Amino acid sequence: MIITRSPLRISIGGGGTDLPSYYRQNGGFLIAMAITKYVYVSMHHRFAQGFLLKYSQIEHGDELSQIRHPIIREALQLMQFTDPDIEITSLADVPAGTGLGSSSSFTTALVKAIGAYQRRHMDAHLIAQLACEIELDRLREPIGKQDQYAAAFGGLTAYSFNPDDSVNVEALNVPARTYEDLESNTVMFFTGVTRSAGEILKQQDQKSKDLDADMLANLDRVRELGYRTRDAFLNGDLGTWGEIMLEHWQAKKRRSSAMSNPQIDEWYDLALRNGAIGGKLVGAGGGGFLLFYAEDPNRLRYTMAKAGLKQLQIRMDVEGTKVVTQ
């Protein structure tokens, strides 16, 4: 049996500039950190005839073309998988629709599993490229490329998305103390709301294609905040990152009326009054997790727990997509 895993991720700065509708004209830049929460995929040959897929549903069938799960179907077809008698199962540490890139983590884990089954060597670049081809080109999801790359590479990493569709990957060499501060003082809380990122990102994608001046100016600003975030991390100045997140959140809310709601705004303001320097919703918005950098994280944890929010502990993954057992 082959078991692979891919980390989930949090956007550190510059999120939204990784959509092709923006970076193909302007170039995108962002920083993401993979975390030690994972999507797992197991895959093995079965002696019964046909395929068996286990995810939130169970599928049986005889032909790959019959597979209803779009990512599994397109991945198997893209990678010219020829063994119809297989079982594929997926599990995740965190539910889908929470803004942590779970769909792309599943895709990268699946691609790695198929490659291992076929005895192909697949580095992080190839895994990310194939995952992007599946989700963006074949399924035409209105999403960006950060999730696939963050899952494949892991770590705290800067990504430059170039107009020719190439991606430059830069692992940030920050002071050791900065990693300690990042994990100690960064706190994340679940809003209790799961949602599909597609609708919010579809609005952004269409406005970028239409050369909407306000949207492009907003994303230009967010890209600049990404560069400032990189400088803050390299200088070990995470307090400045907290302030940048505050600016980022304000810019993010201007992109769509669905980005936030009164309850999320209330929690956000509560956090700022109780130890948080700044923060934002992780992912496309509308729900999922609220991420904060705090000067007093214990006070913030206590306050948000009283407000009914559950914390997700943050630790950095440094391995990216990998085979766990084979």
RAVENHU-V755552 format. One record per backbone hydrogen bond with DSSP energy under -1.0 kcal/mol. NH is the residue of the N-H (numbers start at 1). CO is the residue of the C=O. If there is no record, write none. Layout:
((NH CO) (NH CO))
This chain:
((2 43) (3 325) (4 41) (5 322) (6 39) (8 37) (9 100) (10 33) (12 31) (13 31) (17 14) (22 19) (23 19) (24 20) (25 22) (26 22) (27 23) (28 161) (30 159) (31 13) (32 157) (33 10) (34 155) (35 8) (36 315) (37 35) (39 6) (40 91) (41 4) (42 89) (43 2) (44 87) (46 85) (51 61) (52 86) (53 59) (54 88) (55 57) (59 53) (61 51) (66 63) (67 64) (73 69) (74 70) (75 71) (76 72) (77 73) (78 74) (79 75) (80 77) (81 76) (86 84) (87 44) (88 52) (89 42) (90 54) (91 40) (93 38) (105 101) (106 102) (107 103) (108 104) (109 105) (110 106) (111 107) (112 108) (113 109) (114 110) (115 111) (116 112) (117 113) (118 114) (119 116) (120 115) (127 123) (128 124) (129 125) (130 126) (131 127) (132 128) (133 129) (134 130) (135 131) (136 132) (137 132) (138 133) (139 134) (141 135) (143 141) (149 145) (150 146) (151 147) (152 148) (153 149) (154 150) (155 317) (157 32) (158 170) (159 30) (160 168) (161 28) (162 166) (165 162) (168 160) (170 158) (172 156) (174 172) (178 175) (179 175) (180 176) (181 177) (182 178) (183 179) (184 180) (185 181) (186 182) (187 292) (189 290) (190 310) (191 288) (195 97) (201 197) (202 198) (203 199) (204 200) (205 201) (206 202) (207 203) (208 204) (209 205) (210 206) (211 208) (212 207) (216 212) (217 213) (218 214) (219 215) (220 216) (221 217) (222 218) (223 219) (224 220) (225 221) (226 222) (227 223) (228 224) (229 225) (230 226) (231 227) (232 228) (233 229) (234 230) (235 231) (236 233) (237 232) (241 237) (242 238) (243 239) (244 240) (245 241) (246 242) (247 243) (248 244) (249 245) (250 246) (251 247) (252 248) (253 249) (255 252) (259 256) (265 261) (266 262) (267 263) (268 264) (269 265) (270 266) (271 267) (272 268) (273 269) (274 271) (276 271) (277 293) (278 293) (280 291) (282 289) (286 259) (288 193) (290 189) (291 280) (292 187) (293 278) (294 185) (295 275) (296 275) (300 296) (301 297) (302 298) (303 299) (304 300) (305 301) (306 302) (307 303) (308 305) (309 304) (312 188) (317 34) (322 5) (324 3) (325 3))
